[in-house]
Amino acid sequence: MTKVIHHNANISRSDDKDTFMSSEGPAVLTGLANPAVIDLLGFDSKRGEVLLVMNESRPWDGGDEQLHQLQEKFNAYASFILDGEMTSVHPELAGKKTRIELRCDQMPPEPALGLLQAIHDQLELQEIKVEVVIRTVGSCGKHCGCHA
């Protein structure tokens, strides 16, 4: 079963951008490096879509390992959605449109963009949207700690 990390009162960020501390157990590594975790699951009421977010805070190195992690993370997210695990855990999400966002600090390099395009094209056939969001450091306010 895929572990789902929600942003709620029981979970908070540690000093490491890729680790969440949960009152329900030990710290959990998130991001591309851990395909067994859904980094964020929520509902975007403005767009009427279930939103699953994966984070990549590391710089893109263009290496095979990072590309493999990207592919594995998308495979896990697609499986979570298409195999019915998501609606089993959250039946209220059944029948809702779904979007997967990859949030990263910088634009992925060409090899990653090629893989993302292939993933986009395949998931589009299943009516799952894929978007890449480039975070702007500091855009969340001076007290968040992201620009430290």
NORFENBEL-V19623 format. One record per residue. N is the residue number from 1. D_FIRST is the distance of its C-alpha to the first C-alpha in Angstrom with 2 decimals. Layout:
N:D_FIRST, N:D_FIRST
//
This chain:
1:0.00, 2:3.78, 3:6.42, 4:9.26, 5:12.75, 6:15.44, 7:19.10, 8:20.52, 9:22.73, 10:20.21, 11:19.38, 12:22.07, 13:22.77, 14:24.12, 15:27.01, 16:24.73, 17:23.72, 18:20.36, 19:19.32, 20:18.43, 21:19.51, 22:17.77, 23:19.58, 24:16.42, 25:16.12, 26:17.20, 27:17.64, 28:14.80, 29:15.94, 30:15.47, 31:17.19, 32:17.31, 33:17.23, 34:13.53, 35:11.52, 36:8.13, 37:9.42, 38:10.75, 39:14.20, 40:15.53, 41:14.95, 42:18.13, 43:20.79, 44:23.96, 45:26.57, 46:29.35, 47:27.82, 48:25.94, 49:22.69, 50:19.07, 51:18.80, 52:16.01, 53:17.56, 54:17.14, 55:19.81, 56:22.03, 57:24.68, 58:25.96, 59:28.97, 60:28.49, 61:29.97, 62:29.77, 63:28.46, 64:26.31, 65:23.62, 66:23.08, 67:23.19, 68:20.58, 69:18.27, 70:19.08, 71:18.30, 72:14.93, 73:13.96, 74:15.31, 75:13.58, 76:10.09, 77:11.56, 78:13.23, 79:10.38, 80:8.58, 81:12.10, 82:13.52, 83:11.05, 84:11.28, 85:7.93, 86:10.20, 87:12.93, 88:11.14, 89:10.39, 90:13.74, 91:16.10, 92:18.93, 93:17.76, 94:18.26, 95:21.12, 96:21.29, 97:22.00, 98:19.45, 99:20.33, 100:18.66, 101:20.86, 102:21.25, 103:23.31, 104:25.44, 105:28.70, 106:30.65, 107:30.98, 108:29.00, 109:31.45, 110:32.40, 111:29.95, 112:26.98, 113:28.72, 114:29.12, 115:25.45, 116:24.63, 117:27.22, 118:25.73, 119:22.23, 120:24.03, 121:25.98, 122:23.11, 123:20.96, 124:24.21, 125:24.52, 126:21.38, 127:22.96, 128:20.64, 129:22.81, 130:22.48, 131:24.63, 132:25.52, 133:26.86, 134:29.14, 135:29.41, 136:32.97, 137:33.28, 138:35.12, 139:34.71, 140:32.81, 141:35.82, 142:37.47, 143:35.62, 144:32.00, 145:32.33, 146:30.96, 147:34.42, 148:35.14
//
